[in-house]
Amino acid sequence: MTSALLSLGALLSASVLAAPAAGAAPQSDRPAAVPAGWETVDGAELARITGSSGRTLAPSSRVPADRRAATQADESGTFALQSIRNGRFTATEKNYAAPNTGVLRARSAAVTGAWEGFAFEWHEATGTYALKSLANNRYVAVEGNYTGNSQNVLRARSTAAGTWERFTLYYNEDLDRWALQSALNGRFVAMENSYTGSLQYALRARSVEVTGSWEQFALFEIGS
């Protein structure tokens, strides 16, 4: 399989905000199903796919210490998640006020440190991953009880991982792209490119299938 990792120079080029061709708008009127052309990825496979090049991305040393990834995950790895829809990296908005403290948004032009870092922790019993934000050391949960435009938004706010915090990880070898499916509602994570205000580019588990760039991400391993 081709590697999802790029050198720092290639990564900076990938960060340019020329958006890829848009896919069809996500749909939400049917139960989610395994997407055609995609395969589930377990802990060993994640390490093999992303580690095949042996290259990692180190956050800028010019960034203050409290914004750097301080530790490496000791399970499956520490990664940055880049939206294919807008070319931006996912950040944890730990400074947002309640009830959106820790919401995930694809809004960073580069990986500067802990804000854009996530530990992917493999759980053998459920065959799922929990994502822990390096910005606030909290697990990412799907807010199934939220209403309106923030329903099913992803938020780094949990101190432990249960069904709300678990995701199935998919990989498409032909596209070299990744997708996440919530264990809570069976929906795929989409980036809300059309939102405005504080939730613009928010990640939400709300698509019943992978329709295109809305639900597709690139995965980059973060080194020390």
FILUMBA-260636 format. One record per residue: x, y, z of N, C-alpha, C, CB in turn; residue in three letters; residue number from 1. Coordinates in pm, whole numbers. Atoms other than C-alpha are relative to their C-alpha. Glycine has a CB too. Layout:
// FILUMBA-260636
     nx     ny     nz    cax    cay    caz     cx     cy     cz    cbx    cby    cbz vopa fiba
      X      Y      Z      X      Y      Z      X      Y      Z      X      Y      Z  ala  NUM
...
//
This chain:
// FILUMBA-260636
     nx     ny     nz    cax    cay    caz     cx     cy     cz    cbx    cby    cbz vopa fiba
     83   -120      0      0      0      0     87    125      0    -94      0    122  met    1
    -77   -124      0    118    353    -63     -9     67    135    -49     94   -109  thr    2
     -5    -65   -131    216    557    236    -80    127      0    143     28     41  ser    3
     73   -125    -14      2    842    366     90    110     54   -121    -18     91  ala    4
    -90    -97    -61    310   1018    500     74     77   -106     97    -68     93  leu    5
    -78    -84     88    490   1307    335    113     62     80    -88    108    -64  leu    6
   -106    -77    -64    814   1485    410    -54    137     34    125     10    -90  ser    7
     44   -133    -40    789   1830    567    -21     90   -119    101     63     95  leu    8
     16    -85    117    842   1999    233   -124    -35    -77    120    -12    -90  gly    9
    120     41     73    572   1793     66   -125     37     77      2   -149    -28  ala   10
    115    -33    -84    340   1853    358    -37    147    -13     28    -34    145  leu   11
     29   -142     13    375   2229    331    -67     28   -134    128     82     14  leu   12
     65    -17    130    286   2201    -36   -143    -48      5     76    -75   -108  ser   13
    135     55    -10    -16   1988     52    -91     90     79      4   -137     64  ala   14
     80    -87    -85   -129   2257    293    -57    119    -75     83     48    115  ser   15
     50   -113     76   -192   2512     19   -150    -11    -13     67      8   -139  val   16
    144      4    -13   -555   2609     29    -76     -9   -131    -45    117     73  leu   17
     75     27    121   -645   2525   -328    -81   -125     25     93    -16   -125  ala   18
     86    112    -39   -942   2302   -252     -8   -101   -112   -140     49     37  ala   19
     18    104    102   -965   1967   -432   -140      7    -59     27   -139     59  pro   20
    132      3     61  -1255   1901   -662   -102    -52     98      1    -86   -126  ala   21
    102     35    -98  -1571   1882   -458    -73   -127    -40    -99    115     17  ala   22
     84    116     23  -1759   1558   -420   -145     39     20     39   -115     94  gly   23
    141    -27    -24  -2134   1529   -387    -21     34    146    -87   -119    -42  ala   24
     29    -36   -138  -2283   1683    -75    -39   -123     79   -113    106      7  ala   25
     32    117    -82  -2310   1433    212   -150    -20     15     64     13    137  pro   26
    140     34    -19  -2641   1254    250    -20    -52    142    -46   -104   -104  gln   27
     22     42   -139  -2806   1165    581   -137    -62     20     17    117     94  ser   28
    134     55    -13  -3129    976    512     -3   -153      0    -87     52   -111  asp   29
     -5    145     -1  -3009    614    521    104    -46    100     31    -56   -141  arg   30
   -105     51    -90  -2812    395    763    134     -8    -71    -38   -139     55  pro   31
   -132      5     59  -2437    403    705     38   -143    -36    104     60     96  ala   32
    -47    130     45  -2274    113    519    149      9    -28    -78    -48   -125  ala   33
   -142      1     33  -1917      6    449     17     56   -140     59   -145     11  val   34
    -13    -63    131  -1804    227    160     75    -89    -98     72    132     12  pro   35
    -66     79    103  -1708     55   -166    140     55    -26    -84      0   -130  ala   36
   -137    -40     27  -1335     59   -231     81     34    124      0    117    -90  gly   37
    -68    -32   -125  -1249    114    136     13   -126     85    -77    110     78  trp   38
    -20    114    -89  -1115   -130    395     24     49    142    118    -88    -47  glu   39
    -25    -36   -139  -1111   -124    773    148    -19     33    -89    -84     95  thr   40
   -142      2    -35   -772    -65    934     14    -24    150     69    134    -40  val   41
    -23     26   -141   -663   -222   1262    133     64     43      1   -152     29  asp   42
   -119    -63    -53   -374   -116   1484    126    -35    -76     16    -36    142  gly   43
   -119     44     71   -112   -323   1303      4     58   -141      5   -152     -5  ala   44
      7    -53    136   -230   -210    960     29    150     -3   -137    -26    -60  glu   45
    -26   -144     -5   -225    157   1061    149     26      9    -73     65    120  leu   46
   -144    -17    -14    136    127   1171     73    -37   -128     52    -84    116  ala   47
    -67     44    122    230    -59    854    -20     99   -114    -51   -137    -42  arg   48
     29    -91    111     56    178    611     73    133     18   -151     24    -12  ile   49
    -57   -133    -22    172    501    769    150     -3     24    -67     66    115  thr   50
   -142      8    -31    515    374    864     87    -50   -113     20    -87    115  gly   51
    -76     62    108    620    234    528    109     91    -55    -92    -40   -111  ser   52
   -102    -91     52    814    548    434    105     34    104    -65    127    -50  ser   53
    -94    -32   -106    978    592    773     18    148     24    130    -62    -29  gly   54
    -14   -145    -15    925    969    753   -109     55     89     -3     69   -137  arg   55
     97    -63    -89    752   1189   1011      9    151    -13     23    -44    145  thr   56
      4   -146     -1    656   1552   1054     24     49    142   -134     52    -54  leu   57
    -26    -59   -131    802   1749   1347    -63    138      6    152      8     29  ala   58
     56   -134    -14    606   2053   1472    111    104      8    -89      9    124  pro   59
    -99   -107      2    785   2386   1435     56     29    138    -61    124    -59  ser   60
    -64    -31   -127   1037   2459   1709    -27    143     43    148    -24     -9  ser   61
     29   -138    -33    926   2821   1694   -131     15     76     -4     84   -125  arg   62
    129     -5    -68    590   2734   1846     22    -11    151    -92   -113    -51  val   63
    -14     11   -145    552   2787   2224    -18   -143     47   -102     89     70  pro   64
     -2    138    -49    600   2473   2432   -138    -55     26     82     -9    127  ala   65
    132     52    -33    236   2450   2538    -82    -29   -124    -73     97     88  asp   66
     70     31    124    136   2419   2171     70   -110    -77    -11    124    -86  arg   67
    -69    110     66    377   2138   2085    -54   -134     49    150      8     23  arg   68
     37    134    -43    298   1768   2093    105    -47    100    -11    -99   -122  ala   69
    -96     28   -106    459   1679   2425     36   -147      7    -55     45    132  ala   70
    -26    143    -15    430   1301   2410    -45    -76   -124    -70    -55    124  thr   71
     43     90    106    398   1020   2161   -100   -100     58    122    -73    -63  gln   72
     93    104    -45    109    779   2183     75   -133      6   -124    -11    -95  ala   73
    -71    127    -11    226    437   2301    -83   -116    -54     37    -27    145  asp   74
     82    104     60    -50    248   2118     23     -8   -151   -149     24     30  glu   75
     -9     11    144    -90    309   1745     74    115    -66   -136    -10    -57  ser   76
    -73   -110     59     63    650   1683    -67    134     24     16    -22   -147  gly   77
     49   -136    -15     21   1026   1690     -4     64   -138     89     82     97  thr   78
     23    -44    137   -121   1192   1381    -65    138     -8    -86   -101    -71  phe   79
     75   -119     37   -248   1508   1217    -97    -41   -110     95    117    -48  ala   80
    108     37     90   -573   1489   1020    -31    119    -90   -127    -45     80  leu   81
     22   -108     95   -602   1700    705   -125    -25    -84    123     16    -91  gln   82
    121     12     81   -937   1760    535     34     11   -148   -102    107     39  ser   83
    -17     -7    144   -938   1686    164    -88    110    -58    -32   -135    -67  ile   84
     94   -100     49  -1228   1926    125     60    140     -7   -122      2     89  arg   85
    -54   -137      2  -1042   2245    221    151      7     19    -67     80    107  asn   86
   -145      2    -13   -680   2135    265     52     41    136     58     87   -102  gly   87
    -40    -46   -132   -676   2241    631     15   -117     98   -103    100     55  arg   88
    -21    100   -103   -556   2044    934    -98     21    115    145      5     50  phe   89
     96     -4   -109   -793   1958   1217     65     46    129    -64   -137     20  thr   90
    -49    -53   -127   -741   2155   1538   -106    -17    107     41    148    -15  ala   91
     90      5   -116   -892   2121   1886    -17    142     54     55    -96    111  thr   92
     26   -136    -47  -1058   2447   1989    -17      0    152   -126     60    -69  glu   93
      7     13   -146   -970   2413   2355    -35    131     69    132    -52     54  lys   94
     31   -129    -59  -1023   2787   2415   -143     45    -27     94    103    -52  asn   95
    141    -34     22  -1384   2785   2293    -77     -7    132    -63    -96   -105  tyr   96
     86      3   -118  -1647   2858   2555    -98   -116     -8    -76    133     16  ala   97
    102    105     -4  -1898   2593   2666   -123     49    -77    -37    -39    148  ala   98
    -13    147      0  -2079   2408   2519     91    -54   -111   -135    -62    -13  pro   99
    -82     45    113  -1830   2395   2229    148    -11     34    -17     94   -115  asn  100
   -140     14    -40  -1508   2368   2432     58   -130    -55     14      4    154  thr  101
    -65    120     54  -1276   2129   2249    -54    -48   -133    -12   -109     97  gly  102
     54     42    128  -1471   2117   1923    113    -13   -103   -107    100    -50  val  103
   -100     23    103  -1271   1984   1625    -37     76   -127     16   -150    -29  leu  104
     22    -76    123  -1232   2214   1323    119    -14    -93    -27    149     31  arg  105
   -106      6    101  -1032   2173   1001     31    142    -45    -41    -90   -122  ala  106
    -21   -143     25   -893   2527   1008    146     43      1    -73     78    102  arg  107
   -141    -37     -7   -511   2517   1044     70    -21   -134     70    -80    110  ser  108
    -72     11    126   -289   2585    744    123    -89     12     41    137    -48  ala  109
   -117     84    -23     -3   2387    901    -13    -67    137    132     83     -9  ala  110
     -3     68   -130     69   2152   1190    102     73     87     37   -153    -15  val  111
    -88    -81    -84    209   2381   1459     33    -68    133    -63    134     26  thr  112
    -27     68   -126    195   2144   1755   -120    -76     51     44     98    103  gly  113
    102     82    -65    -50   1993   2001   -141     31    -47      8     18    149  ala  114
    135    -35     45   -351   2181   1866    -46    -93   -112     -4    146    -48  trp  115
     35     83    116   -340   1965   1551     40   -147     18     66     55   -124  glu  116
    -45    137    -22   -214   1642   1712   -103    -87     70    126      2     81  gly  117
     93     95    -59   -419   1334   1797     67   -137     14   -129    -12    -85  phe  118
    -46    136    -21   -318   1002   1951   -111    -95    -42     40    -23    149  ala  119
     95    102     45   -492    713   1775     25   -126     83     15    -31   -155  phe  120
    -16    114    -91   -546    440   2035    -90   -116    -45    -33     41    146  glu  121
     70    117     51   -643     98   1902    -60    -80    116     94    -87    -84  trp  122
     68     82   -100   -898   -108   2101    -37   -133    -63   -127     73     56  his  123
     13    131     65   -875   -476   2009   -140    -58     15    101    -96     56  glu  124
    129     64    -27  -1204   -586   2170   -111     52    -90    -38     20    144  ala  125
    107    -59     82  -1420   -347   1967     43     24   -144    -44    131     60  thr  126
    -49    -26    135  -1199   -311   1660    -13    144    -40    -73    -86    -99  gly  127
     18   -142     26  -1215     65   1691    118     80     57   -133     50     61  thr  128
   -100    -92    -52   -994    364   1763    -66    106     88     77     67   -115  tyr  129
     34   -121    -74  -1022    634   2026    104    105    -36     -5    -26    155  ala  130
    -89   -109     34   -874    971   1934     16     91    121    -52     79   -122  leu  131
    -26    -88   -114   -709   1167   2215     72    125    -49     83    -72    110  lys  132
    -62   -127     40   -633   1535   2153    123     29     85   -101    115     11  ser  133
   -120    -40    -72   -281   1642   2245    -12    142     55    122    -12    -89  leu  134
     18   -138    -45   -412   1996   2298    -52      7    143    -95     74    -94  ala  135
     59     -3   -135   -613   1913   2611     -2   -136     68   -140     55     -6  asn  136
     -9    135    -57   -545   1541   2672   -138    -62     23     77      3    130  asn  137
    136     55     -9   -915   1459   2621    -32    -83   -124   -103    113     17  arg  138
     45     82    112  -1078   1193   2406   -109     72    -80    -52   -135     51  tyr  139
     97    -61     90  -1283   1300   2106   -131    -77      5     54      5   -145  val  140
    133     61     -8  -1656   1232   2149    -90     55   -109    -62     24    139  ala  141
    105    -45     90  -1949   1251   1909   -117     48     85    -44   -114   -100  val  142
    106    -58    -83  -2210   1482   2062   -139    -33    -55     18    152      9  glu  143
    128     47     51  -2518   1277   1981   -121     69     59    -11   -145     23  gly  144
    112    -67    -65  -2736   1476   2221    -12    147    -37     11    -13    149  asn  145
     11   -139     46  -2661   1813   2065   -111      9   -105    136     50    -58  tyr  146
    106    -21     99  -2929   1961   1840     45    103   -103   -132     46     69  thr  147
    -28   -100    102  -2935   2174   1528    128    -28    -77      8    135     62  gly  148
   -120     13     81  -2617   2241   1330    118    -64     73     41    133    -50  asn  149
   -110     60    -76  -2396   2111   1611    -27   -144     40     26     82    123  ser  150
     28    139    -33  -2564   1771   1641    107    -91    -59   -139    -41    -52  gln  151
   -102     96     39  -2302   1493   1625    136     64    -30    -47    -77   -121  asn  152
   -130    -63     16  -2015   1743   1627    104    -76     80     -5    149     43  val  153
   -109     66    -72  -1677   1600   1731     62    100     97    107    -56    -98  leu  154
    -50    -90   -104  -1547   1743   2058     94    -77     93   -117     63     81  arg  155
    -98     62    -90  -1236   1657   2264    -33     44    142    146     39    -39  ala  156
     49    -40   -132  -1394   1656   2611     -8   -114    100   -135     62    -14  arg  157
     19    116    -87  -1389   1302   2758    130    -45     64    -62   -115    -79  ser  158
   -118     51    -70  -1150   1160   3017     18   -150    -18     -9     34    148  thr  159
     -7    144     28  -1224    799   2915    -70    -27   -132    -65    -84    115  ala  160
     54     34    131  -1323    621   2594   -106   -108      9    111    -45    -93  ala  161
    109     95     13  -1659    450   2544    -55      7   -141   -112     26    104  gly  162
     60      2    133  -1898    416   2251     -1    139    -64   -141    -55      6  thr  163
      3   -136     52  -1928    795   2215    135     39    -61    -36     99    112  trp  164
   -135    -41     38  -1550    815   2168     70    -97    -95     84     17    123  glu  165
    -66    100     83  -1488    522   1934    -36     14   -148    -37   -139     49  arg  166
     14    -16    145  -1440    521   1557     61   -119    -73     66    132    -46  phe  167
    -60     94     93  -1383    268   1281     79     81   -103   -109    -90    -70  thr  168
    -86    -69     94  -1096    375   1058      4    -76   -132    142     16     58  leu  169
     -2     58    134  -1110    314    682    113     61    -81   -135     21    -72  tyr  170
   -103    -48     91   -842    341    417    -34    -40   -142    139    -54     39  tyr  171
     18     28    142   -874    364     38    137      6    -66   -101    101    -67  asn  172
   -135      6     54   -550    249   -121     13     75   -132     42   -145    -20  glu  173
     -6    -66    130   -632    381   -468      6    152     15   -120    -40    -85  asp  174
      3   -144    -22   -706    730   -336    106     48     99   -137     41     50  leu  175
    -89    -33   -112   -457    717    -46    -71     99     93    135     60    -52  asp  176
     84    -86    -84   -734    864    170    -56    -82    116   -114     64    -82  arg  177
     52     62   -122   -883    791    515   -139     54     31     94     25    118  trp  178
    133    -41    -43  -1235    803    659    -26    -56    139   -109    -48   -101  ala  179
     35     39   -137  -1378    778   1012   -150    -20     13     50    105    101  leu  180
    140     31    -23  -1707    617   1112    -26    -10    150    -41   -132    -71  gln  181
     32     -2   -143  -1862    684   1453    -63   -131     44    -93    116     34  ser  182
     63    119    -59  -1942    381   1671   -131     35     67     94    -65    100  ala  183
    122    -41    -68  -2216    585   1836   -121     -2    -93     18    139     57  leu  184
    117    -10     89  -2440    650   1535     22    -63   -137    -37    144    -18  asn  185
    -27     65    128  -2274    462   1247     22     95   -115   -111    -91    -33  gly  186
    -18    -98    106  -2222    784   1052    146     35    -22    -79    127     32  arg  187
   -135    -39     34  -1909    897    873     24    148     33     28    -26   -149  phe  188
    -37   -136    -39  -1726   1210    983     15     86   -126    131      1     83  val  189
     -9    -95    110  -1771   1505    746     50    134     52   -137     17    -70  ala  190
    -46   -134    -33  -1609   1848    744   -101    101    -55    142     27    -57  met  191
    108    -92     38  -1869   2127    740     57    126    -65    -85     37    122  glu  192
    -61   -109     74  -1712   2348    475    -95    118    -21     48    -50   -134  asn  193
     97   -106     30  -2034   2544    421    -49     74    124   -118    -59    -71  ser  194
     40    -69   -122  -2083   2643    785     66    137      8     35    -84    125  tyr  195
    -60   -129    -27  -2017   2998    898     15     18    151    -85    114    -62  thr  196
    -15    -28   -142  -1916   3148   1231     98    -92     68   -132    -11     67  gly  197
    -96     73    -82  -1742   2961   1512      7   -149    -33    -33     17    144  ser  198
      0    142     35  -1836   2616   1376     35    -24   -147   -135    -61     30  leu  199
    -44     20    137  -1709   2675   1024    113   -103     -2     45    133    -64  gln  200
    -96    110     16  -1509   2366    915     -6   -101    114    140     57    -12  tyr  201
     13     97   -108  -1634   2170   1218    -14   -141    -56   -121     33     90  ala  202
     15    141     37  -1615   1789   1201   -125    -54     67    126    -83     39  leu  203
    125     57    -53  -1950   1610   1242    -18   -142    -54   -122     88    -37  arg  204
     30    137     41  -2043   1239   1231   -143     -3    -50     22   -101    117  ala  205
    137    -15     48  -2342   1279   1004    -27    -54   -141    -36    144      3  arg  206
     19     50    136  -2288   1120    658    -22   -151     -1    121     36    -87  ser  207
     29    144      6  -2431    780    566     96    -75    -91   -142    -22    -46  val  208
    -98     63     87  -2157    714    313    112     99    -29    -66    -51   -132  glu  209
   -108    -87     41  -1829    849    184    -29     45   -142    139    -72      9  val  210
     44    -50    130  -1950   1067   -101    111     71    -76   -116     94     17  thr  211
   -108    -74     65  -1628   1253   -171     85     72    101    -57     99   -101  gly  212
    -97    -71    -82  -1403   1517    -22    -54     42    136     47    121    -73  ser  213
     57    -34   -131  -1646   1599    260     48    -96    109   -153      0     -7  trp  214
    -31    104   -101  -1562   1271    437    142    -56    -11    -98   -113    -13  glu  215
   -133     55     22  -1206   1214    316    109     84     67     28    -11   -151  gln  216
   -108    -67    -72   -890   1295    509    135    -62    -39    -21     -9    153  phe  217
   -138     50     10   -513   1263    473     54    -10    143     90     94    -91  ala  218
    -52     27   -133   -323   1127    772    152     16     -2    -41   -144     48  leu  219
   -144    -25     -7     25   1246    872     51    -35    139     32    148    -35  phe  220
    -58     36   -129    238   1096   1147     82    115     53     86   -128    -12  glu  221
    -74   -110    -64    382   1348   1394    117    -57     77    -93     83     94  ile  222
   -119     41    -72    736   1300   1516     35    101    106    117    -18    -95  gly  223
    -42    -90   -106    914   1459   1809     91    108    -51     69    -78    110  ser  224
//
